[in-house]
Amino acid sequence: GVGMLLPSICRYHARLFRHVRLFKKIRISAIIRVLSVESSKKYDVDHIRNIGISAHIDSGKTTLTERVLFYTGRIQEMHEVRGKDQVGATMDSMELERQRGITIQSAATYTTWNDYNINIIDTPGHVDFTIEVERALRVLDSAVLVLCGVGGVQSQTLTVNRQMSRYRVPFIAFVNKLDRQGANPLRVLSQLRSKLHHNAALLQLPIGLENNFSGIVDIVQNKAFYYDGQAGETVREGDVPCEMSEEVDRRKQELIETVANVDEQLGELFLEEEQPTNDQLHAAIRRATIKRAFVPVLVGSALKNKGVQNLLDGVISYLPNPTEVQNFALDASRNEEKVELDGTRDTGNQFVGLAFKLEAGRFGQLTYIRVYQGCLKRGNFIVNTRTGKKVKVSRLARMHADEMEEVNEVDSGDICTLFGIECNSGDTFVTGSDLNLTMESIHVPEPVISLAIKPENRVLFGHLSDGSAVAMA
């Protein structure tokens, strides 16, 4: 009896397998369509922020990025570094990163907050991988400098600060880990001024410290914020605690004086002894931050889910959009004369993009491109201005950590990836063959140790050349 039923059972399972496989294909296609719709949504250029998250090792950069992705709805649940829950943080996609609990390579993603598109690059904190920070800051418009509330300004903080200065990157400071024993945001503020020589002031004060850290007070708005829910996802506004009112008033006056020293409009109000409105103070902070004359200091604890949403508000309020940052290219046809690029989203502008990173991943070789001008569409031909080679853009995507999300086009201010493009890190791509522009490349520090590898034959030499191009990019 079993022998007679076996062919029928096999046919049934074969049909079932075909249906399941078809369902999976439909489901995967639907997911790709959803991702394409989300990825292809166009934003006005003033609703775009390109930020890097940089800091000394173990200051909480990746934990902060994980919270940002969660609160903005980019991921459905949060995971911790070191893979304690056998999953690991989203931006630590390498197995070694999850084992060690450190960031080795910079990872790109993007998300939305209050209808603003925020492109994020999470960078390493170890000095061994500082070239990854260099790449990121070269193409980003602004940054968040994360400082440990206990350690304050540390050795790699000095390095990151030099890199930000080299590329004239405006940034806001986030004093993290205020739940830890020994946390002191006032000491960190003092170090920002004395060690990094920044004109900085607090925009927020913590309500309690260490185990008593329960929320923050916004000095500008004169409001208290608390974070309810299992993951701090519900932000509750309240009145400033009575015992903090005097300090809040004192810190606000200090903030006004600090910004008035570097902003002409606020300075005039200060000299006339007029109290600025909240809108006037916000606008002055933004102007001073964008021209790197002032550093806003925000506070919180990413691990304890406090202050992250307010940090996102700060990114939108105080950091520049792509048109508020000057970007130049060198025109080889005019003796390398500097040409300012147009960051507006005008379809009449010719495409100019910089390849700032190459990566050999599971999708093959990826070339990370920052679009500085114009629009790039799938199917367009682009020219490498260094080699003169013309190639077709067959696939175009944006990255979410190690996940690829294909798009049909990207515009000025976007960060995207191309497939199968032979180039070096620092190469400039254009769509017009008449454009002979070259973007300034990244600063590469002198190596501490030099080694040589010699292949045994020509075949291995080819493999070594390909691998070296990716490793050095």
C-alpha positions in Angstrom: 0.0 0.0 0.0 2.8 2.4 0.9 4.5 1.7 -2.4 1.4 2.6 -4.3 0.9 5.9 -2.3 4.6 6.9 -2.6 4.3 8.4 -6.2 1.3 10.4 -5.2 3.0 11.7 -2.1 6.0 12.7 -4.1 3.8 14.5 -6.7 2.0 16.3 -3.9 5.2 17.5 -2.3 6.6 18.5 -5.7 3.5 20.7 -6.3 3.7 22.0 -2.8 7.4 22.9 -3.2 6.6 24.7 -6.5 3.9 26.7 -4.7 6.1 27.6 -1.8 8.9 28.6 -4.1 6.5 30.7 -6.2 5.2 32.3 -2.9 8.8 33.1 -1.9 9.5 34.7 -5.2 6.3 36.8 -5.0 7.1 37.8 -1.4 10.7 38.8 -2.3 9.6 40.7 -5.3 7.0 42.6 -3.1 9.7 43.4 -0.6 12.0 44.7 -3.3 9.2 46.9 -4.7 8.4 48.3 -1.2 12.1 49.1 -0.7 12.3 50.7 -4.1 9.3 52.9 -3.3 10.8 53.9 0.0 14.3 54.5 -1.4 13.1 56.4 -4.5 11.0 59.0 -2.5 12.4 62.4 -3.4 13.1 65.0 -0.8 13.8 68.7 -1.2 17.5 69.4 -0.7 16.8 71.4 2.4 15.2 68.3 3.9 18.4 66.3 3.6 21.2 65.8 6.2 24.4 63.9 5.6 26.0 63.1 8.9 28.8 61.0 10.3 28.9 59.6 13.9 32.4 59.8 15.2 34.1 59.4 18.6 36.8 57.8 20.6 36.6 54.0 21.0 33.7 52.7 23.2 31.9 56.1 23.5 28.7 54.5 22.2 28.6 55.5 18.5 27.1 52.2 17.3 24.7 52.0 20.2 23.5 55.5 19.4 23.1 54.7 15.7 21.0 51.6 16.6 18.7 53.8 18.7 18.4 56.4 15.9 17.4 53.6 13.4 14.9 52.2 15.9 13.2 55.5 16.8 13.0 56.6 13.2 11.3 53.3 12.3 14.1 52.0 10.1 14.4 48.8 12.2 11.7 47.1 14.2 13.8 46.1 17.3 17.1 47.1 18.8 20.1 44.9 19.4 23.3 45.4 21.3 27.0 45.4 20.3 29.1 42.3 20.9 26.1 40.2 19.7 25.0 39.5 23.3 21.6 38.4 21.9 23.2 36.4 19.1 22.1 39.1 16.6 24.3 42.2 17.2 23.9 45.8 16.2 22.6 46.6 12.7 25.6 48.6 11.6 28.1 46.0 12.8 27.5 43.6 9.9 30.9 41.9 10.0 31.1 38.8 12.2 34.4 40.0 13.7 32.7 43.3 14.7 30.0 41.5 16.5 32.5 39.2 18.3 34.8 42.0 19.4 32.1 44.6 20.0 34.0 47.2 17.9 33.4 48.9 14.6 36.1 48.0 12.0 34.7 49.5 8.8 32.4 52.5 8.3 28.8 51.5 7.4 26.3 53.6 5.6 22.5 53.8 6.0 19.7 56.3 5.7 16.5 57.0 7.5 13.8 59.6 8.0 12.8 61.8 10.9 9.9 64.3 10.7 10.0 64.1 6.9 13.7 64.8 6.7 16.0 62.3 5.0 19.1 61.6 7.1 22.1 59.7 5.5 24.3 58.3 8.2 27.8 56.8 8.3 28.8 55.1 11.5 32.6 55.2 11.7 35.2 53.2 13.7 36.7 54.6 16.9 40.0 52.7 16.9 43.1 54.5 15.6 43.9 51.4 13.5 40.9 52.1 11.3 41.1 55.9 11.2 41.2 55.9 7.4 37.6 54.9 7.5 36.8 58.0 9.4 38.8 60.1 7.0 36.8 58.7 4.0 33.5 59.4 5.7 34.2 63.0 6.8 35.5 63.8 3.3 32.1 63.3 1.8 29.8 64.3 4.7 28.3 67.7 5.3 28.2 67.5 9.1 28.8 65.2 12.0 27.8 64.2 15.6 30.8 64.0 17.9 30.0 61.5 20.6 31.8 62.0 24.0 31.7 59.7 26.9 30.2 61.4 30.0 32.9 59.8 32.1 36.0 59.8 29.9 35.3 63.1 28.1 37.8 64.2 25.5 40.2 61.3 24.9 43.1 60.5 22.5 41.0 59.5 19.4 38.7 62.4 20.1 41.6 64.7 19.3 42.3 62.8 16.0 38.6 63.0 15.0 38.6 66.7 15.8 41.6 67.3 13.5 39.9 65.4 10.7 36.7 67.5 11.1 38.8 70.6 11.0 40.6 69.4 7.9 37.4 69.1 5.9 35.6 72.0 7.7 32.8 69.7 8.9 30.3 71.4 11.2 29.2 69.2 14.1 27.2 69.0 17.3 28.5 67.2 20.4 26.6 64.6 22.2 27.7 63.8 25.8 26.7 60.1 26.2 26.7 57.6 29.0 25.3 59.9 31.7 23.9 56.9 33.5 27.4 55.7 34.3 29.2 56.2 37.6 31.4 59.3 37.5 29.5 61.0 34.6 30.0 64.7 34.5 28.8 66.7 31.5 30.2 70.0 32.9 33.7 68.5 32.9 33.2 67.3 29.3 32.1 70.8 28.3 35.2 72.3 29.9 37.4 69.8 28.0 35.7 70.8 24.7 36.7 74.3 25.4 40.2 73.8 26.9 41.5 70.8 24.9 39.7 71.1 21.6 39.4 75.0 21.7 35.8 75.1 20.6 33.3 77.8 21.4 30.8 75.4 23.0 27.8 75.7 25.3 25.2 73.3 26.7 21.8 73.3 25.0 20.5 70.7 27.5 21.0 69.7 31.1 20.5 66.2 32.6 17.9 65.6 35.2 20.0 63.7 37.7 23.1 61.7 36.9 24.4 58.1 37.2 21.6 55.9 38.6 19.3 58.9 39.1 19.5 60.0 35.4 15.8 60.3 34.5 15.5 62.8 31.6 16.8 66.1 30.2 15.9 69.8 30.3 16.0 71.8 27.0 17.6 75.1 27.9 16.3 76.9 24.9 12.6 75.7 25.2 12.7 75.7 29.0 11.0 72.2 29.0 11.8 68.9 30.6 11.7 65.6 28.6 11.2 62.1 29.9 11.3 58.8 28.0 8.6 56.3 28.7 7.9 52.9 27.4 9.9 49.7 27.3 12.5 51.2 25.0 12.1 54.9 25.7 10.0 55.4 22.5 7.4 57.7 24.1 8.7 61.2 24.7 6.8 63.0 27.5 7.2 66.8 28.0 6.9 68.4 31.4 7.9 71.4 33.5 11.4 72.1 34.5 12.0 70.7 38.0 11.9 73.5 40.6 15.3 72.8 41.9 16.8 73.2 38.4 15.1 76.5 37.4 17.9 78.8 38.5 20.6 76.7 36.8 18.6 76.5 33.6 18.2 80.4 33.6 22.0 80.8 34.2 22.9 78.3 31.5 20.6 79.9 29.0 22.2 83.3 29.6 25.6 81.7 29.2 24.4 80.1 25.9 23.1 83.5 24.6 26.4 85.2 25.4 28.5 82.4 23.8 26.5 82.5 20.6 26.3 86.3 20.5 30.1 86.5 20.4 30.1 84.8 17.0 26.7 85.7 15.5 26.2 89.3 14.4 22.4 89.3 14.5 22.2 87.8 18.0 25.1 90.1 19.1 23.1 93.2 18.2 20.2 92.0 20.3 22.5 91.3 23.2 24.1 94.7 23.0 20.6 96.3 23.0 19.9 94.2 26.1 16.9 92.5 24.3 16.0 89.0 25.2 15.9 86.9 22.0 12.9 84.7 21.3 13.4 81.0 21.0 13.1 81.2 17.2 15.8 83.9 17.1 18.1 81.9 19.4 17.5 78.7 17.3 18.4 80.6 14.1 21.5 82.1 15.6 22.7 78.6 16.9 22.2 77.2 13.4 24.1 80.0 11.6 27.0 79.8 14.1 27.1 76.0 13.9 27.2 75.8 10.1 30.1 78.3 9.9 31.9 76.2 12.6 32.0 79.2 15.1 29.9 77.3 17.7 29.4 73.8 18.9 26.0 72.9 20.5 26.3 70.3 23.3 23.5 67.9 23.9 23.3 65.2 26.5 21.8 61.7 27.1 22.4 58.0 27.4 21.9 55.9 24.2 22.1 52.6 26.2 19.3 53.8 28.6 17.3 55.2 25.7 17.3 58.8 26.8 18.0 61.9 24.7 18.2 60.3 21.3 15.0 61.8 19.9 16.1 65.2 21.0 19.5 64.7 19.3 17.7 63.9 16.0 15.8 67.2 16.4 19.1 68.9 16.9 20.6 67.3 13.7 17.7 68.7 11.7 17.6 72.1 13.5 21.4 72.9 13.6 23.3 71.0 10.9 23.4 72.0 7.3 21.7 70.7 4.2 24.0 69.9 1.1 23.5 73.4 -0.4 24.7 75.1 2.8 28.2 73.6 2.4 30.6 74.7 -0.3 32.0 71.9 -2.4 34.7 72.5 -5.0 36.1 70.6 -7.9 39.3 71.3 -9.9 39.0 72.0 -13.6 41.9 70.4 -15.4 41.1 72.3 -18.6 41.6 75.6 -16.7 44.9 74.8 -15.0 43.1 73.2 -12.1 41.0 76.3 -11.3 38.6 75.8 -8.4 34.9 75.4 -9.6 32.1 75.5 -7.0 29.6 72.8 -7.5 25.8 73.4 -7.5 24.2 71.3 -4.8 20.6 72.2 -5.7 18.4 69.5 -7.2 18.3 71.0 -10.7 18.0 68.4 -13.5 19.9 70.8 -15.7 23.1 70.3 -13.8 25.5 67.7 -15.1 26.3 64.8 -12.7 29.5 65.0 -10.6 30.2 62.3 -8.0 33.2 61.2 -6.0 34.0 57.5 -5.4 35.1 57.5 -1.8 35.1 53.8 -0.9 35.4 50.4 -2.6 34.1 47.3 -0.9 34.2 43.6 -1.9 31.0 42.3 -0.4 28.5 39.6 -1.0 27.1 41.6 -4.0 30.5 41.8 -5.6 32.6 44.9 -5.8 30.6 48.0 -4.6 31.7 51.6 -5.3 30.4 54.1 -2.8 29.6 57.4 -4.5 28.7 60.8 -3.0 26.7 62.8 -5.5 27.7 66.5 -5.4 25.9 67.8 -8.4 23.1 66.7 -10.8 21.3 63.5 -11.1 22.3 59.9 -11.9 19.9 57.4 -13.3 20.1 53.7 -13.9 21.2 53.2 -17.5 23.2 56.4 -17.7 26.8 56.4 -18.9 29.4 58.0 -16.7 33.0 58.9 -17.3 36.0 58.4 -15.0 37.8 61.7 -15.4 41.1 60.1 -14.3 41.2 57.3 -16.9 38.7 58.7 -19.4 36.8 55.4 -19.4 33.1 55.5 -20.1 30.9 52.9 -18.3 27.2 52.2 -18.1 25.4 52.3 -14.8 23.6 49.0 -14.9 22.7 48.8 -11.2 22.2 51.6 -8.7 21.6 51.1 -5.0 21.6 52.6 -1.5 23.0 50.7 1.4 21.5 49.9 4.8 24.5 48.5 6.6 25.2 45.3 4.6 21.8 45.2 2.9 21.3 46.5 -0.6 18.2 48.5 -1.7 18.1 49.2 -5.4 16.9 52.5 -6.7 16.3 54.0 -10.2 18.0 57.4 -9.6 19.9 59.5 -7.1 20.2 63.2 -6.8 22.7 65.8 -5.5 23.3 65.2 -1.8 22.7 61.4 -2.0 25.1 58.6 -1.1 24.8 55.5 -3.3 26.6 52.5 -4.5 27.5 51.3 -8.1 28.3 47.8 -9.2 31.1 46.5 -11.4 32.8 49.9 -11.8 36.6 49.7 -12.1 38.1 52.7 -10.4 40.2 53.8 -7.5 39.1 55.5 -4.3 39.1 59.2 -4.9 38.1 59.0 -8.6 35.7 61.5 -9.9 32.8 60.5 -12.2 30.8 62.8 -14.5 28.1 62.3 -17.1 29.3 65.0 -19.6 32.5 64.1 -21.5 33.2 67.8 -21.8 33.6 68.1 -18.0 37.2 67.6 -16.9 36.6 68.0 -13.2 38.4 66.3 -10.3 37.3 66.4 -6.7 40.0 66.8 -4.1 40.9 63.4 -2.7 41.1 62.3 1.0 44.0 62.9 3.2 46.0 59.6 3.8 48.3 59.7 6.8 51.8 58.3 6.5 51.9 54.5 7.4 53.6 53.5 10.7 54.7 50.1 9.4 55.4 49.1 5.7 55.3 45.6 4.4 55.8 44.1 0.9 54.0 41.1 -0.6 55.4 39.4 -3.7 53.2 37.0 -5.8 54.7 33.8 -7.1 53.3 34.0 -10.6 51.3 36.2 -13.0 48.0 34.7 -12.1 48.5 35.4 -8.4 49.7 38.9 -9.4 46.3 39.6 -11.0 44.5 38.4 -7.9 46.7 40.5 -5.7 46.2 43.6 -7.8 42.4 43.3 -7.7 42.4 42.6 -3.9 44.8 45.5 -3.2 42.6 47.9 -5.2 39.6 47.0 -3.0 41.6 46.9 0.3 43.3 50.3 -0.3 40.0 52.0 -1.5 
